[in-house]
Amino acid sequence: MIDEYRQRYTLVNTIDPYTEPLLKRVLHSKRLGISYGGVKLNKGPTSCNKSSNDCYKLTIPYAYENLLWTVLFDSQYPEIGPDFIFNDQTFLMDPDIDILSTKVPSLVKWDPTDSDALLNVLVELLLYYKEHQIESLAQQGDRLQFEYSTLVGNTELHVDDIEVILLPLGGKPVEARFLIRISMDCCLPPCVDKLHDNETMLHITFYGPDWNRIIPKLYLSKTLEKAFGGPDSLHLPPFPPTTKYLMDYVPEVKKYIEEKINAVVECFEKRKDFLAALLMIQSCSLLEYDTKEFDYCTIMLEQLDFHVLVHFYLPPGFPKESPQITLYSVYHMTPQGAMYKEVLEDVPYSPRWSMHQMVIKCLTHIMDKAVPKFHKNSVKVNRY
């Protein structure tokens, strides 16, 4: 991250003064299309014999690919808009002024005094490039065109939520990729960091002679990734190519994610209810508990002048997953110098019990059976 910042800083500080604000606005933008990640800048050769640069190679994320576009300025005549070289030779090979006026008006009406001028041109060019890719789908048979048209026409998705690309660029396509943004409206629990967008990206790759081989991948936003417990926590529904289409599959994936979010919220509320019941019964014994995710609590219990720490850990899948209960001795140490502890097994538990019933049964088992046995074990094999 530091090296990337230094690289950008070095490049921006060697460019012509008039192009500097234009490029800075582009580099500081979080995204141009729907793909995660901003534009990256690589220094290119200058067209003039001077120290400043007027030729730049931009790496632009699109449909989980990188488009390599070269921007050429004439720093001696800043009022003239930049030229572009695209790594896809099928795009704007012979641009018509009427098309540019319609599709890329910010280039035709170039204003070098506007710091957003280059950013606006790139956004318009990317939208036009997406149109170019969508039109190219029709040349690859009925399947891909049908997939796109029904996805837009028969679902809640908007054209702005979809990017498509045929690969390799400029050659005979062997892959067609759809990148689909799925926005989620479900409410996440308060413990989840909500600084990031609550959205996911569904990446579908079609290949094969009839585009009937399909590979779906799901990319979670940082918010959802944390809520679900990691990037590999979701398993996508199957996508049989002969019986299902994107217009069916995308709503199915969205429903699946919504169900996962609802399960996360439900588990959060259940953990909170369990700790509330425990604190209500053993409030005087409380040592600490988590007030953010409500996934642990430690209390101190006493039996015949023997004190023991009881640590409750509530896993993410609680109440389907039972609490993990560990006893710690406040008197005895292991030979390694750690507090002697035992993890309890066979504690009575059922996810169908009420939280109050769960707590009562746990505490009864701990006091009647676990603590006496733990006391004997700690004295027998450990030292004060």
C-alpha positions as CSV (number, residue, x, y, z in Angstrom):
1,M,0.0,0.0,0.0
2,I,2.9,2.4,0.9
3,D,4.7,1.5,-2.3
4,E,1.6,2.2,-4.4
5,Y,1.1,5.6,-2.7
6,R,4.8,6.5,-3.3
7,Q,4.4,5.4,-7.0
8,R,1.4,7.6,-7.5
9,Y,3.0,10.5,-5.6
10,T,6.1,10.3,-7.8
11,L,4.1,10.1,-11.0
12,V,1.8,12.9,-10.2
13,N,4.6,15.2,-9.2
14,T,6.5,14.7,-12.5
15,I,3.6,15.6,-14.8
16,D,2.8,18.9,-16.5
17,P,1.1,21.4,-14.2
18,Y,-2.1,21.6,-16.3
19,T,-2.6,17.8,-16.4
20,E,-1.8,17.3,-12.7
21,P,-5.3,18.2,-11.3
22,L,-7.0,16.1,-14.0
23,L,-5.0,13.0,-13.1
24,K,-5.3,13.5,-9.4
25,R,-9.1,13.5,-9.7
26,V,-9.0,10.3,-11.6
27,L,-6.6,8.6,-9.2
28,H,-8.6,9.7,-6.1
29,S,-11.9,8.3,-7.5
30,K,-12.9,5.0,-5.8
31,R,-14.4,3.5,-8.9
32,L,-15.4,4.4,-12.5
33,G,-17.9,1.6,-13.1
34,I,-19.2,-1.0,-10.7
35,S,-15.9,-2.9,-10.2
36,Y,-14.0,-2.4,-6.9
37,G,-10.8,-0.5,-7.0
38,G,-9.7,2.8,-8.5
39,V,-7.7,3.6,-11.6
40,K,-4.0,3.0,-11.5
41,L,-1.4,5.2,-13.4
42,N,1.7,4.1,-15.2
43,K,4.2,6.6,-16.6
44,G,4.5,6.6,-20.3
45,P,7.0,8.2,-22.7
46,T,6.6,11.9,-23.4
47,S,5.9,13.1,-26.9
48,C,8.0,16.3,-26.3
49,N,11.6,16.7,-25.2
50,K,10.9,18.0,-21.8
51,S,10.9,16.6,-18.2
52,S,7.1,16.6,-17.8
53,N,5.0,13.7,-19.0
54,D,2.0,14.0,-21.3
55,C,1.4,10.4,-22.1
56,Y,-0.1,8.1,-19.4
57,K,-1.2,4.5,-19.3
58,L,-4.2,3.9,-17.1
59,T,-5.3,0.6,-15.7
60,I,-9.1,0.7,-15.3
61,P,-11.1,-2.1,-13.6
62,Y,-14.0,-3.4,-15.6
63,A,-15.9,-6.6,-15.2
64,Y,-13.1,-8.0,-13.1
65,E,-10.7,-7.4,-15.9
66,N,-8.1,-4.6,-16.4
67,L,-8.6,-2.3,-19.3
68,L,-5.3,-0.6,-20.4
69,W,-6.0,2.8,-21.9
70,T,-3.3,5.2,-22.9
71,V,-4.1,8.9,-22.6
72,L,-2.1,11.3,-24.8
73,F,-2.1,15.0,-23.9
74,D,-0.5,17.8,-25.9
75,S,0.8,19.9,-23.0
76,Q,1.8,22.7,-25.4
77,Y,-1.9,23.0,-26.5
78,P,-4.0,22.2,-23.4
79,E,-7.2,23.4,-25.0
80,I,-7.1,20.4,-27.3
81,G,-8.6,17.3,-25.7
82,P,-6.6,14.2,-25.2
83,D,-6.3,11.3,-27.6
84,F,-6.7,7.6,-26.5
85,I,-5.3,4.3,-27.4
86,F,-7.3,1.3,-26.2
87,N,-6.0,-2.2,-25.7
88,D,-9.3,-3.5,-27.3
89,Q,-8.8,-2.7,-31.0
90,T,-12.4,-3.2,-31.8
91,F,-13.4,-0.2,-29.8
92,L,-13.5,3.3,-31.5
93,M,-11.3,2.2,-34.3
94,D,-12.6,5.0,-36.6
95,P,-14.5,7.4,-34.3
96,D,-17.2,9.5,-35.8
97,I,-17.6,13.1,-34.5
98,D,-21.4,12.6,-34.2
99,I,-21.0,9.5,-32.2
100,L,-18.4,11.2,-29.9
101,S,-20.7,14.1,-29.4
102,T,-23.5,11.8,-28.3
103,K,-21.5,9.2,-26.3
104,V,-18.5,11.3,-25.0
105,P,-19.7,14.9,-24.9
106,S,-17.1,15.8,-22.3
107,L,-14.4,15.1,-24.8
108,V,-16.0,17.1,-27.6
109,K,-16.5,20.0,-25.2
110,W,-13.2,19.6,-23.5
111,D,-12.5,22.2,-20.8
112,P,-8.9,22.0,-19.4
113,T,-9.8,24.3,-16.6
114,D,-12.3,21.8,-15.2
115,S,-10.4,19.4,-12.8
116,D,-13.2,16.8,-13.5
117,A,-12.7,17.0,-17.3
118,L,-10.6,13.8,-17.7
119,L,-12.7,11.9,-15.1
120,N,-15.9,12.8,-16.9
121,V,-14.4,11.6,-20.2
122,L,-13.3,8.3,-18.7
123,V,-16.7,7.7,-17.2
124,E,-18.4,8.3,-20.5
125,L,-15.9,6.2,-22.4
126,L,-16.4,3.3,-20.0
127,L,-20.2,3.5,-20.4
128,Y,-19.8,3.6,-24.2
129,Y,-17.4,0.6,-24.0
130,K,-20.0,-1.3,-22.0
131,E,-22.5,-0.6,-24.8
132,H,-19.9,-1.9,-27.3
133,Q,-19.5,-5.1,-25.3
134,I,-23.3,-5.6,-25.0
135,E,-23.8,-5.1,-28.7
136,S,-21.0,-7.7,-29.3
137,L,-23.0,-10.3,-27.4
138,A,-25.5,-10.6,-30.2
139,Q,-22.7,-11.7,-32.5
140,Q,-22.1,-14.8,-30.3
141,G,-25.3,-16.6,-30.7
142,D,-28.6,-16.4,-28.9
143,R,-27.6,-17.6,-25.4
144,L,-25.6,-14.6,-24.3
145,Q,-27.9,-12.0,-25.7
146,F,-30.9,-13.7,-24.1
147,E,-29.1,-13.9,-20.8
148,Y,-28.4,-10.2,-20.8
149,S,-31.8,-9.0,-22.1
150,T,-33.8,-11.1,-19.7
151,L,-31.5,-10.2,-16.8
152,V,-32.2,-6.5,-17.4
153,G,-35.9,-6.9,-18.4
154,N,-37.1,-9.6,-15.9
155,T,-35.3,-8.7,-12.7
156,E,-34.9,-5.8,-10.4
157,L,-31.4,-5.1,-11.7
158,H,-30.6,-1.9,-13.6
159,V,-28.2,-1.7,-16.5
160,D,-25.9,0.3,-14.2
161,D,-25.5,-2.9,-12.0
162,I,-24.1,-5.0,-14.9
163,E,-20.9,-5.1,-16.8
164,V,-20.1,-7.6,-19.5
165,I,-17.0,-8.4,-21.5
166,L,-15.9,-10.9,-24.2
167,L,-12.4,-12.3,-23.9
168,P,-9.8,-12.2,-25.3
169,L,-10.1,-8.6,-26.3
170,G,-9.9,-7.9,-30.0
171,G,-10.0,-11.6,-30.9
172,K,-12.4,-14.5,-31.3
173,P,-14.2,-14.7,-27.9
174,V,-13.8,-17.9,-25.9
175,E,-15.2,-16.4,-22.6
176,A,-18.0,-14.1,-21.8
177,R,-18.0,-12.6,-18.3
178,F,-20.9,-10.9,-16.5
179,L,-20.2,-8.8,-13.4
180,I,-23.4,-8.2,-11.5
181,R,-23.7,-5.9,-8.5
182,I,-26.3,-7.0,-5.9
183,S,-27.2,-4.4,-3.4
184,M,-28.6,-5.6,-0.1
185,D,-31.2,-3.8,2.0
186,C,-31.1,-6.1,5.0
187,C,-30.2,-4.6,8.4
188,L,-27.0,-6.0,9.8
189,P,-26.4,-6.2,13.6
190,P,-24.9,-3.2,15.4
191,C,-21.6,-5.0,15.9
192,V,-20.8,-5.0,12.2
193,D,-18.7,-2.2,10.8
194,K,-20.9,-0.4,8.4
195,L,-18.3,1.9,6.9
196,H,-18.3,-0.1,3.6
197,D,-21.0,-0.5,1.0
198,N,-23.5,-3.3,1.8
199,E,-23.2,-5.0,-1.6
200,T,-21.9,-8.1,-3.3
201,M,-20.5,-8.9,-6.7
202,L,-21.6,-11.9,-8.6
203,H,-19.1,-12.9,-11.3
204,I,-20.4,-15.3,-14.0
205,T,-18.2,-16.8,-16.7
206,F,-19.7,-18.5,-19.8
207,Y,-17.5,-20.6,-22.0
208,G,-17.7,-23.7,-24.2
209,P,-18.9,-24.1,-27.8
210,D,-22.5,-23.2,-26.9
211,W,-21.7,-21.0,-23.9
212,N,-23.2,-23.8,-21.8
213,R,-20.3,-24.1,-19.3
214,I,-20.8,-21.7,-16.4
215,I,-18.7,-20.8,-13.5
216,P,-20.3,-18.5,-10.8
217,K,-18.2,-16.7,-8.2
218,L,-19.3,-14.4,-5.4
219,Y,-17.3,-11.5,-4.1
220,L,-18.4,-10.0,-0.8
221,S,-18.0,-6.5,0.4
222,K,-15.8,-6.1,3.6
223,T,-19.0,-5.5,5.6
224,L,-20.7,-8.8,4.6
225,E,-17.4,-10.7,4.6
226,K,-16.9,-9.9,8.2
227,A,-20.5,-10.6,9.1
228,F,-20.4,-14.0,7.5
229,G,-17.1,-15.0,9.1
230,G,-14.7,-14.8,6.1
231,P,-14.6,-14.9,2.3
232,D,-15.2,-18.6,2.1
233,S,-18.3,-18.7,4.3
234,L,-20.8,-18.8,1.5
235,H,-21.5,-21.6,-0.9
236,L,-23.3,-20.6,-4.0
237,P,-26.3,-22.4,-5.3
238,P,-25.6,-24.6,-8.4
239,F,-26.2,-23.1,-11.8
240,P,-27.3,-25.9,-14.2
241,P,-26.9,-24.4,-17.7
242,T,-29.8,-26.4,-19.3
243,T,-32.5,-25.5,-16.7
244,K,-31.6,-22.1,-15.3
245,Y,-30.8,-18.7,-16.6
246,L,-29.3,-15.5,-15.0
247,M,-32.8,-14.1,-14.6
248,D,-33.6,-17.0,-12.3
249,Y,-30.2,-17.5,-10.7
250,V,-29.4,-13.9,-9.6
251,P,-32.6,-13.5,-7.5
252,E,-31.9,-17.0,-6.1
253,V,-28.4,-15.8,-5.0
254,K,-29.8,-12.6,-3.6
255,K,-32.4,-14.5,-1.6
256,Y,-29.7,-16.8,-0.3
257,I,-27.5,-13.9,0.9
258,E,-30.5,-12.3,2.5
259,E,-31.3,-15.5,4.4
260,K,-27.6,-15.5,5.6
261,I,-27.9,-11.9,6.8
262,N,-31.1,-12.7,8.6
263,A,-29.4,-15.7,10.3
264,V,-26.5,-13.5,11.4
265,V,-29.0,-11.0,12.9
266,E,-30.9,-13.7,14.6
267,C,-27.8,-15.2,16.1
268,F,-26.7,-11.8,17.4
269,E,-30.0,-11.3,19.1
270,K,-30.0,-14.8,20.6
271,R,-26.5,-14.2,22.0
272,K,-27.6,-11.0,23.5
273,D,-30.6,-12.6,25.1
274,F,-28.5,-15.4,26.6
275,L,-26.1,-13.0,28.2
276,A,-29.0,-10.9,29.5
277,A,-30.5,-14.0,31.2
278,L,-27.1,-15.0,32.6
279,L,-26.5,-11.5,34.0
280,M,-30.0,-11.3,35.5
281,I,-29.4,-14.6,37.4
282,Q,-25.7,-14.0,38.3
283,S,-25.3,-10.3,38.3
284,C,-23.3,-10.3,41.5
285,S,-20.8,-12.8,40.1
286,L,-20.1,-10.9,36.9
287,L,-16.4,-10.1,36.0
288,E,-16.7,-9.1,32.4
289,Y,-18.7,-9.5,29.2
290,D,-18.7,-8.4,25.6
291,T,-21.0,-5.4,25.0
292,K,-20.4,-5.3,21.2
293,E,-20.8,-8.8,19.8
294,F,-22.2,-10.4,23.0
295,D,-20.2,-13.5,22.4
296,Y,-18.5,-14.1,25.8
297,C,-19.0,-13.6,29.5
298,T,-16.9,-14.5,32.6
299,I,-18.4,-15.0,36.1
300,M,-17.0,-16.2,39.4
301,L,-18.8,-19.0,41.3
302,E,-18.0,-20.3,44.8
303,Q,-18.7,-23.7,46.4
304,L,-17.4,-24.6,49.9
305,D,-14.9,-21.7,49.8
306,F,-13.6,-22.8,46.5
307,H,-13.8,-20.1,43.8
308,V,-13.8,-20.8,40.2
309,L,-14.0,-18.7,37.1
310,V,-16.6,-19.7,34.5
311,H,-16.1,-18.4,31.0
312,F,-19.0,-18.7,28.5
313,Y,-18.2,-18.3,24.8
314,L,-21.1,-18.1,22.4
315,P,-20.1,-19.2,18.8
316,P,-21.4,-17.3,15.7
317,G,-23.9,-20.2,15.1
318,F,-25.5,-19.9,18.5
319,P,-28.1,-21.2,19.4
320,K,-27.7,-24.0,16.9
321,E,-24.2,-24.4,18.2
322,S,-24.0,-24.8,22.0
323,P,-22.0,-22.5,24.3
324,Q,-18.4,-23.4,25.0
325,I,-17.9,-23.3,28.8
326,T,-14.5,-23.3,30.4
327,L,-13.6,-23.5,34.1
328,Y,-10.5,-21.7,35.5
329,S,-9.0,-22.2,38.9
330,V,-8.0,-19.0,40.7
331,Y,-5.6,-21.1,43.0
332,H,-3.8,-23.6,40.8
333,M,-1.3,-23.3,38.0
334,T,-0.1,-25.8,35.5
335,P,3.6,-26.7,35.3
336,Q,3.8,-24.2,32.4
337,G,2.7,-21.4,34.6
338,A,-0.8,-21.0,33.2
339,M,-4.1,-21.1,35.1
340,Y,-5.5,-24.6,35.4
341,K,-8.6,-25.0,33.2
342,E,-11.0,-27.5,31.9
343,V,-13.4,-27.3,29.0
344,L,-16.7,-28.8,30.0
345,E,-18.3,-31.5,27.9
346,D,-21.8,-33.0,28.1
347,V,-23.4,-29.9,29.5
348,P,-27.3,-30.2,29.1
349,Y,-28.3,-28.1,26.2
350,S,-31.1,-27.8,23.6
351,P,-31.5,-24.9,21.1
352,R,-35.2,-25.2,21.6
353,W,-35.0,-24.1,25.3
354,S,-35.7,-20.5,26.3
355,M,-32.6,-18.5,27.2
356,H,-33.6,-18.5,30.9
357,Q,-33.9,-22.3,30.8
358,M,-30.6,-22.7,29.1
359,V,-28.8,-20.6,31.8
360,I,-30.5,-22.4,34.7
361,K,-29.6,-25.9,33.3
362,C,-26.0,-24.8,32.6
363,L,-25.5,-23.3,36.1
364,T,-27.1,-26.3,37.8
365,H,-24.8,-28.7,35.9
366,I,-21.8,-26.6,36.7
367,M,-22.4,-26.3,40.4
368,D,-23.7,-29.9,41.0
369,K,-21.3,-31.9,38.8
370,A,-18.6,-29.9,37.1
371,V,-17.2,-27.8,40.0
372,P,-16.7,-30.7,42.5
373,K,-14.9,-32.7,39.8
374,F,-12.9,-29.7,38.7
375,H,-11.9,-29.0,42.4
376,K,-10.5,-32.5,42.8
377,N,-8.6,-32.5,39.5
378,S,-7.0,-29.1,40.1
379,V,-5.8,-30.1,43.6
380,K,-4.5,-33.5,42.3
381,V,-2.4,-32.5,39.3
382,N,-1.5,-28.9,39.9
383,R,0.2,-26.6,42.4
384,Y,-0.7,-23.4,44.1
